[in-house]
Amino acid sequence: MLVLPSVLTLDQASGCLAMLLQGLNGQAQSEVIADASALQQFDSSALAVLLACRRACLASGKTFQVRGLSPRLLQLATLYGVASLLSEPG
């Protein structure tokens, strides 16, 4: 499981993405789960990081799910039209 930090803004995005992609490379499972429940302070960079992780997963033949999306992050994803790519499965 990939775990997002409590703060993910533009200042942390590059480092966080590098950390998550490194963790992704160590995942043997075909399903990758990102836990966003710790995320408290964020901007649209958090969405960019999650979408980059999703692209990396899909490129390597893995599925990607985000769990623990806060209502605020889901609202931001909806505003940008990417909520369906990040929403938890029903």
C-alpha positions in Angstrom: 0.0 0.0 0.0 1.2 3.5 -0.9 0.6 6.0 1.9 0.3 9.7 1.2 1.7 12.2 3.7 -0.4 14.7 5.7 0.8 17.6 3.6 0.9 17.4 -0.2 1.2 20.8 -2.0 3.3 22.0 -4.9 6.4 22.2 -2.6 6.2 18.5 -1.7 4.8 17.1 -5.0 8.1 16.1 -6.7 9.5 14.4 -3.7 6.3 12.7 -2.8 5.8 11.4 -6.4 9.4 10.1 -6.5 8.7 8.3 -3.2 5.4 6.8 -4.3 6.8 5.7 -7.7 9.7 4.0 -5.8 7.1 2.2 -3.6 5.1 1.3 -6.7 8.2 -0.4 -8.2 8.4 -2.6 -5.1 4.8 -3.7 -5.3 4.5 -7.3 -6.5 0.7 -7.3 -6.4 -1.3 -6.5 -9.5 -3.6 -4.1 -7.5 -2.0 -1.0 -6.0 -3.8 0.9 -3.3 -3.0 4.5 -2.3 -4.1 5.5 1.2 -5.0 9.2 1.3 -6.5 9.1 4.7 -3.6 11.0 6.3 -3.8 13.8 3.8 -4.9 17.0 5.6 -3.3 19.9 3.7 -3.2 19.7 -0.1 -3.7 21.6 -3.3 -4.3 20.4 -6.9 -0.7 19.0 -6.9 -2.1 16.1 -4.8 -4.4 15.2 -7.7 -1.4 15.4 -10.1 0.6 13.1 -8.0 -2.3 10.6 -7.7 -2.9 10.7 -11.4 0.8 10.2 -12.2 0.8 7.1 -9.9 -2.3 5.8 -11.7 -0.7 6.3 -15.1 2.4 4.4 -13.9 0.3 1.6 -12.6 -1.7 1.3 -15.8 1.5 1.4 -17.8 2.9 -1.6 -15.9 -0.4 -3.6 -16.1 -1.5 -2.9 -12.6 -4.8 -1.5 -11.3 -4.9 1.6 -9.0 -7.3 2.5 -6.3 -7.3 5.4 -3.8 -8.7 4.9 -0.4 -9.5 7.4 2.3 -10.3 10.3 0.0 -11.4 13.2 2.1 -14.6 15.0 1.0 -12.5 18.1 0.2 -10.1 16.1 -2.0 -13.0 14.4 -3.8 -14.7 17.8 -4.3 -11.5 19.1 -5.9 -11.2 16.0 -8.1 -14.8 16.6 -9.2 -14.1 20.2 -10.0 -11.2 19.1 -12.2 -13.2 16.3 -13.8 -11.0 13.4 -12.5 -13.1 12.1 -9.6 -14.1 8.9 -11.5 -10.4 8.1 -11.9 -9.7 8.4 -8.2 -13.0 7.4 -6.5 -13.1 4.3 -4.3 -14.8 1.3 -5.9 -18.5 1.0 -5.0 
